[in-house]
């Protein structure tokens, strides 16, 4: 996988490939813009320092949700 690391203002696509994930139907394939990047301490549980960043994404319909880096990809509609 490439070193895609979105910052504020970056257009992204949500990728949740696991169809059993409760967020799959709601978010998989949707596009939006990263509005901000926040920090927390999730890596203490997961062991992955990338999990310490939460990306606040505003979708094209105006709704906003936070995601981990693993759920973000470059947009398909560049």
N, C-alpha and C positions, 0 to 999 in steps of 0.2 A: 504494500500500500504506500502511496505517496505521502509526503510530509505536509499534507493539507492541515493548516492550523489557522482557522478563521478568527479574525478579530472583528471589532465593532465595524459595522457597515458592510460586511461580507455577505453576499447572497449565498444561501446554502439550501441543500435538499436533505430531508430527514430520511435516514436509512435504518429501519428496524426490521431486518429480514426474518426474524423468528416469528412465525405466524401465531405462536402460542403466547407471545408477549402481550400483555393486556393493552399496551400502547400501539401495537402494530396497526390495527384497523383505523385508529384515530389519526395517527401521524405519519405512517410510512408513505413516502413519496411526495409529501407536501413540501412546498418551497417557501422560504421566508428570508429575512435579513437579521443577522446578529446585531442586536441592539446594545449588548454589553456582555462583559465577561466577569463573573464573580468567583470568589475563592471560598472553599470550605475545606474540611479535613477528611473527605471520603477515602483518601488513600490509606488512612490508618486502618480501614476495614478491608479495602480491596488490594492493597499493596502496589497500586499503580498510581504514580504521581500525577498522571494526566487526569485522573478522576477528581483532583482537587479543583478543577475548573468547571464551572457551570456556565453554559452559553445561553443567554436569554434571546430567544428567537421570536420575532414578530412575523406572523404569517401574512400572506397577501390579503386575507379577509380581516386583518386587524387584531386577531387574537394573539396572545403571547404565552409561551411556555418555555421552561428551562430544560436543557438537554446536556448530556455529557458528550465529550469529544467523539466517542465511539459511534454516536448516532448521527454525526454530521458528515456530509459529502459535498463536493462541488455540485452546483445546480445542473440540471439537464437542459435548462432553457437559457443558456448563456447568450 
